[in-house]
Amino acid sequence: MPKDGNGMLCDDVKRVVYFFLDGSLGHQKQHAFEIHLVNCPDCEIRIIVHRKLRSFVRRRLSPVAAPETLRVRLTQSLRSMPAD
């Protein structure tokens, strides 16, 4: 479980990997994450595998639109709910 100077552990990387891949980590955590990857070959490989998996899933799955009847029912249900 290598720890770099910024305090990022392998467990931290596992916990926030999807935030990293989505680009939604804050600047400081993003930087600590990237530094950890430079110092930890195991986590670097883990990120490569996650990127490949996400890419594979995106290529294999095509967007599916909800049926019009479902969209109409959902819209009606939401409009009938009282606003808080």
VEXGUMAR-5285 format. One record per residue: x negated, y, z of N, C-alpha, C, O, CB in turn; residue number from 1. Coordinates in Angstrom, 3 decimals. Glycine has a CB too. Example, Ala and Ser with C-alpha at 12.3 -4.5 7.8 and 13.67 -1.06 7.14 Angstrom:
# residues 2
> n_X, n_Y, n_Z, ca_X, ca_Y, ca_Z, c_X, c_Y, c_Z, o_X, o_Y, o_Z, cb_X, cb_Y, cb_Z, nr
> -13.190, -5.690, 7.800, -12.300, -4.500, 7.800, -13.200, -3.300, 7.800, -14.236, -3.319, 8.465, -11.308, -4.473, 9.046, 1
> -12.850, -2.250, 7.080, -13.670, -1.060, 7.140, -12.900, 0.030, 7.870, -13.409, 1.138, 8.039, -14.084, -0.598, 5.725, 2
# end
This chain:
# residues 84
> n_X, n_Y, n_Z, ca_X, ca_Y, ca_Z, c_X, c_Y, c_Z, o_X, o_Y, o_Z, cb_X, cb_Y, cb_Z, nr
> -0.827, -1.178, 0.000, 0.000, 0.000, 0.000, -0.876, 1.248, 0.000, -0.993, 1.914, 1.028, 0.943, -0.006, 1.203, 1
> -1.488, 1.573, -1.122, -2.366, 2.743, -1.148, -1.626, 4.027, -0.800, -0.475, 4.241, -1.182, -3.009, 2.881, -2.513, 2
> -2.326, 4.859, -0.070, -1.777, 6.166, 0.284, -2.751, 7.207, -0.229, -3.952, 7.122, 0.029, -1.543, 6.308, 1.836, 3
> -2.238, 8.190, -0.954, -3.116, 9.219, -1.471, -3.156, 10.396, -0.500, -2.535, 10.348, 0.562, -2.658, 9.675, -2.868, 4
> -3.870, 11.432, -0.854, -4.007, 12.603, 0.005, -2.709, 13.340, 0.255, -2.603, 14.081, 1.233, -4.986, 13.539, -0.587, 5
> -1.721, 13.158, -0.604, -0.431, 13.827, -0.435, 0.545, 13.002, 0.383, 1.673, 13.436, 0.616, 0.175, 14.133, -1.783, 6
> 0.133, 11.817, 0.825, 0.974, 11.013, 1.688, 1.970, 10.121, 0.989, 2.829, 9.546, 1.658, 1.688, 11.881, 2.585, 7
> 1.904, 9.976, -0.313, 2.840, 9.110, -1.040, 2.372, 7.669, -0.900, 1.216, 7.350, -1.175, 2.942, 9.519, -2.550, 8
> 3.284, 6.804, -0.469, 3.010, 5.379, -0.343, 3.690, 4.623, -1.486, 4.575, 5.157, -2.154, 3.490, 4.845, 1.033, 9
> 3.276, 3.397, -1.697, 3.904, 2.559, -2.718, 5.398, 2.417, -2.456, 6.191, 2.419, -3.398, 3.242, 1.174, -2.761, 10
> 5.791, 2.296, -1.194, 7.214, 2.211, -0.862, 7.958, 3.480, -1.276, 9.110, 3.418, -1.704, 7.395, 1.964, 0.641, 11
> 7.292, 4.635, -1.148, 7.895, 5.900, -1.583, 8.121, 5.884, -3.096, 9.156, 6.332, -3.587, 6.996, 7.102, -1.185, 12
> 7.141, 5.364, -3.816, 7.236, 5.288, -5.276, 8.419, 4.405, -5.660, 9.207, 4.764, -6.535, 5.916, 4.737, -5.894, 13
> 8.542, 3.266, -5.015, 9.664, 2.360, -5.310, 11.000, 3.032, -5.045, 11.961, 2.822, -5.785, 9.555, 1.078, -4.476, 14
> 11.066, 3.827, -4.010, 12.312, 4.465, -3.606, 12.746, 5.575, -4.567, 13.942, 5.787, -4.766, 12.167, 5.028, -2.213, 15
> 11.789, 6.281, -5.162, 12.143, 7.448, -5.988, 11.828, 7.269, -7.467, 11.871, 8.236, -8.229, 11.422, 8.663, -5.481, 16
> 11.513, 6.051, -7.882, 11.091, 5.825, -9.267, 12.129, 6.319, -10.271, 11.761, 6.913, -11.284, 10.821, 4.344, -9.494, 17
> 13.409, 6.089, -10.019, 14.432, 6.501, -10.985, 14.594, 8.019, -11.025, 14.896, 8.584, -12.076, 15.769, 5.848, -10.646, 18
> 14.396, 8.676, -9.890, 14.412, 10.138, -9.894, 13.245, 10.669, -10.725, 13.390, 11.637, -11.471, 14.346, 10.692, -8.447, 19
> 12.096, 10.025, -10.585, 10.927, 10.413, -11.369, 11.207, 10.249, -12.861, 10.944, 11.156, -13.651, 9.698, 9.578, -10.959, 20
> 11.736, 9.099, -13.240, 12.001, 8.828, -14.649, 13.076, 9.753, -15.216, 13.058, 10.074, -16.404, 12.419, 7.378, -14.830, 21
> 14.004, 10.178, -14.376, 15.047, 11.107, -14.814, 14.562, 12.557, -14.827, 15.244, 13.443, -15.342, 16.265, 10.982, -13.913, 22
> 13.372, 12.791, -14.253, 12.855, 14.154, -14.191, 13.547, 15.003, -13.139, 13.581, 16.228, -13.251, 12.991, 14.811, -15.531, 23
> 14.101, 14.357, -12.115, 14.857, 15.106, -11.114, 14.158, 15.206, -9.755, 14.776, 15.613, -8.771, 16.199, 14.470, -10.930, 24
> 12.888, 14.843, -9.695, 12.133, 15.060, -8.455, 11.748, 16.533, -8.373, 11.520, 17.185, -9.392, 10.858, 14.144, -8.394, 25
> 11.681, 17.036, -7.171, 11.186, 18.395, -6.993, 9.716, 18.474, -7.413, 9.036, 17.456, -7.538, 11.359, 18.852, -5.523, 26
> 9.249, 19.690, -7.625, 7.875, 19.891, -8.115, 6.833, 19.231, -7.203, 5.924, 18.556, -7.686, 7.577, 21.388, -8.237, 27
> 6.963, 19.424, -5.908, 5.973, 18.881, -4.964, 5.975, 17.353, -4.978, 4.912, 16.733, -5.016, 6.255, 19.392, -3.537, 28
> 7.160, 16.743, -4.947, 7.233, 15.278, -4.976, 6.766, 14.731, -6.320, 6.108, 13.692, -6.380, 8.665, 14.807, -4.688, 29
> 7.106, 15.433, -7.396, 6.667, 15.023, -8.734, 5.137, 14.981, -8.779, 4.545, 14.032, -9.291, 7.223, 15.996, -9.825, 30
> 4.525, 16.005, -8.244, 3.058, 16.084, -8.227, 2.469, 14.958, -7.378, 1.522, 14.293, -7.798, 2.593, 17.459, -7.687, 31
> 3.026, 14.743, -6.188, 2.533, 13.680, -5.308, 2.717, 12.314, -5.972, 1.857, 11.442, -5.858, 3.264, 13.718, -3.944, 32
> 3.839, 12.137, -6.661, 4.111, 10.893, -7.357, 3.056, 10.646, -8.434, 2.500, 9.551, -8.525, 5.515, 10.919, -7.974, 33
> 2.785, 11.661, -9.243, 1.809, 11.527, -10.326, 0.404, 11.252, -9.789, -0.338, 10.458, -10.367, 1.800, 12.792, -11.184, 34
> 0.043, 11.901, -8.696, -1.265, 11.649, -8.088, -1.338, 10.210, -7.588, -2.358, 9.541, -7.753, -1.531, 12.640, -6.926, 35
> -0.270, 9.743, -6.988, -0.248, 8.362, -6.502, -0.457, 7.390, -7.663, -1.206, 6.420, -7.536, 1.087, 8.060, -5.778, 36
> 0.199, 7.647, -8.785, 0.050, 6.752, -9.936, -1.391, 6.696, -10.431, -1.862, 5.641, -10.856, 0.965, 7.198, -11.069, 37
> -2.081, 7.808, -10.379, -3.484, 7.844, -10.800, -4.334, 6.960, -9.895, -5.287, 6.326, -10.348, -4.019, 9.291, -10.787, 38
> -3.980, 6.925, -8.606, -4.771, 6.194, -7.621, -4.291, 4.768, -7.361, -4.949, 4.019, -6.639, -4.774, 6.945, -6.340, 39
> -3.144, 4.382, -7.943, -2.581, 3.067, -7.641, -2.187, 2.345, -8.932, -1.111, 2.593, -9.475, -1.357, 3.203, -6.707, 40
> -3.036, 1.471, -9.417, -2.745, 0.745, -10.660, -1.463, -0.091, -10.587, -0.762, -0.229, -11.589, -3.911, -0.155, -11.005, 41
> -1.151, -0.647, -9.421, 0.073, -1.451, -9.286, 1.319, -0.606, -9.533, 2.233, -1.033, -10.238, 0.143, -2.092, -7.890, 42
> 1.355, 0.583, -8.958, 2.511, 1.461, -9.153, 2.550, 2.003, -10.583, 3.626, 2.188, -11.151, 2.477, 2.627, -8.144, 43
> 1.402, 2.249, -11.147, 1.356, 2.705, -12.541, 1.977, 1.638, -13.453, 2.755, 1.958, -14.352, -0.115, 3.013, -12.977, 44
> 1.629, 0.391, -13.217, 2.204, -0.709, -14.003, 3.708, -0.794, -13.756, 4.476, -1.029, -14.690, 1.521, -2.060, -13.647, 45
> 4.130, -0.607, -12.516, 5.557, -0.643, -12.178, 6.317, 0.413, -12.985, 7.403, 0.142, -13.497, 5.765, -0.412, -10.655, 46
> 5.752, 1.605, -13.097, 6.409, 2.681, -13.844, 6.476, 2.335, -15.324, 7.490, 2.593, -15.973, 5.666, 4.017, -13.644, 47
> 5.430, 1.764, -15.857, 5.432, 1.354, -17.263, 6.541, 0.339, -17.518, 7.259, 0.433, -18.514, 4.063, 0.761, -17.660, 48
> 6.680, -0.625, -16.621, 7.723, -1.646, -16.757, 9.112, -1.004, -16.690, 9.984, -1.334, -17.493, 7.575, -2.724, -15.655, 49
> 9.322, -0.087, -15.732, 10.618, 0.581, -15.606, 10.940, 1.396, -16.863, 12.080, 1.395, -17.328, 10.630, 1.493, -14.365, 50
> 9.941, 2.087, -17.409, 10.168, 2.861, -18.639, 10.559, 1.943, -19.793, 11.481, 2.249, -20.549, 8.906, 3.670, -19.012, 51
> 9.864, 0.827, -19.928, 10.179, -0.115, -21.001, 11.576, -0.699, -20.826, 12.314, -0.855, -21.798, 9.141, -1.241, -21.045, 52
> 11.935, -1.019, -19.592, 13.259, -1.563, -19.316, 14.348, -0.554, -19.668, 15.333, -0.906, -20.317, 13.371, -1.971, -17.847, 53
> 14.177, 0.688, -19.246, 15.162, 1.728, -19.551, 15.283, 1.936, -21.055, 16.386, 2.093, -21.579, 14.782, 3.048, -18.866, 54
> 14.168, 1.937, -21.735, 14.172, 2.107, -23.186, 14.902, 0.949, -23.857, 15.696, 1.161, -24.774, 12.734, 2.213, -23.722, 55
> 14.640, -0.263, -23.406, 15.294, -1.442, -23.958, 16.809, -1.370, -23.769, 17.573, -1.616, -24.702, 14.740, -2.711, -23.304, 56
> 17.231, -1.030, -22.556, 18.664, -0.956, -22.262, 19.321, 0.120, -23.121, 20.401, -0.105, -23.668, 18.903, -0.667, -20.759, 57
> 18.694, 1.273, -23.249, 19.261, 2.353, -24.064, 19.384, 1.950, -25.533, 20.358, 2.307, -26.196, 18.403, 3.611, -23.943, 58
> 18.409, 1.218, -26.036, 18.471, 0.775, -27.429, 19.577, -0.253, -27.640, 20.223, -0.270, -28.688, 17.128, 0.190, -27.858, 59
> 19.791, -1.100, -26.658, 20.757, -2.197, -26.792, 22.200, -1.770, -26.541, 23.127, -2.353, -27.104, 20.399, -3.303, -25.841, 60
> 22.389, -0.771, -25.712, 23.743, -0.345, -25.378, 24.119, 0.879, -26.201, 23.363, 1.847, -26.281, 23.867, -0.043, -23.872, 61
> 25.263, 0.822, -26.793, 25.759, 1.985, -27.508, 26.850, 2.628, -26.669, 27.560, 1.937, -25.938, 26.288, 1.600, -28.921, 62
> 26.989, 3.939, -26.765, 28.030, 4.609, -25.990, 29.413, 4.099, -26.391, 29.694, 3.879, -27.569, 27.946, 6.133, -26.183, 63
> 30.256, 3.921, -25.400, 31.618, 3.452, -25.644, 32.570, 4.510, -25.101, 32.488, 4.889, -23.933, 31.880, 2.049, -24.977, 64
> 33.462, 4.977, -25.946, 34.438, 5.976, -25.522, 35.607, 5.280, -24.834, 36.015, 4.182, -25.214, 34.934, 6.818, -26.730, 65
> 36.128, 5.944, -23.823, 37.309, 5.417, -23.136, 38.503, 5.505, -24.083, 38.599, 6.442, -24.876, 37.591, 6.202, -21.807, 66
> 39.411, 4.535, -24.006, 40.622, 4.605, -24.839, 41.405, 5.884, -24.547, 41.423, 6.368, -23.415, 41.519, 3.366, -24.601, 67
> 42.040, 6.412, -25.563, 42.796, 7.665, -25.423, 43.854, 7.564, -24.329, 44.060, 8.523, -23.585, 43.460, 8.034, -26.751, 68
> 44.524, 6.427, -24.221, 45.566, 6.284, -23.190, 44.973, 6.394, -21.781, 45.598, 6.966, -20.888, 46.294, 4.931, -23.348, 69
> 43.789, 5.857, -21.588, 43.138, 5.969, -20.279, 42.780, 7.422, -19.989, 42.992, 7.906, -18.877, 41.872, 5.084, -20.221, 70
> 42.246, 8.108, -20.974, 41.874, 9.516, -20.773, 43.107, 10.364, -20.436, 43.045, 11.239, -19.572, 41.173, 10.075, -22.037, 71
> 44.218, 10.101, -21.117, 45.445, 10.858, -20.854, 45.942, 10.577, -19.441, 46.284, 11.506, -18.710, 46.540, 10.506, -21.889, 72
> 45.985, 9.308, -19.049, 46.444, 8.953, -17.700, 45.539, 9.557, -16.634, 46.025, 10.066, -15.624, 46.500, 7.429, -17.537, 73
> 44.247, 9.505, -16.847, 43.297, 10.058, -15.883, 43.476, 11.566, -15.759, 43.488, 12.104, -14.652, 41.853, 9.728, -16.296, 74
> 43.613, 12.239, -16.880, 43.810, 13.692, -16.858, 45.093, 14.043, -16.120, 45.108, 14.966, -15.306, 43.848, 14.258, -18.292, 75
> 46.163, 13.318, -16.397, 47.437, 13.572, -15.709, 47.293, 13.331, -14.203, 47.797, 14.117, -13.400, 48.557, 12.670, -16.290, 76
> 46.620, 12.268, -13.825, 46.429, 11.968, -12.404, 45.632, 13.066, -11.711, 45.971, 13.487, -10.606, 45.722, 10.622, -12.233, 77
> 44.591, 13.516, -12.355, 43.763, 14.567, -11.748, 44.524, 15.873, -11.630, 44.383, 16.587, -10.638, 42.491, 14.783, -12.564, 78
> 45.328, 16.192, -12.631, 46.108, 17.448, -12.570, 47.187, 17.403, -11.500, 47.578, 18.441, -10.965, 46.751, 17.737, -13.924, 79
> 47.673, 16.202, -11.187, 48.746, 16.094, -10.185, 48.203, 16.095, -8.750, 48.973, 16.198, -7.796, 49.560, 14.818, -10.426, 80
> 46.891, 15.980, -8.599, 46.310, 15.980, -7.252, 46.276, 17.405, -6.697, 45.957, 18.350, -7.418, 44.881, 15.372, -7.268, 81
> 46.606, 17.553, -5.417, 46.551, 18.900, -4.822, 45.102, 19.371, -4.727, 44.205, 18.585, -4.422, 47.215, 18.912, -3.412, 82
> 44.883, 20.645, -4.988, 43.548, 21.237, -4.872, 43.243, 21.493, -3.400, 44.127, 21.886, -2.639, 43.446, 22.559, -5.697, 83
> 42.021, 21.276, -3.010, 41.628, 21.521, -1.610, 41.200, 22.944, -1.408, 40.837, 23.328, -0.297, 40.503, 20.589, -1.189, 84
# end
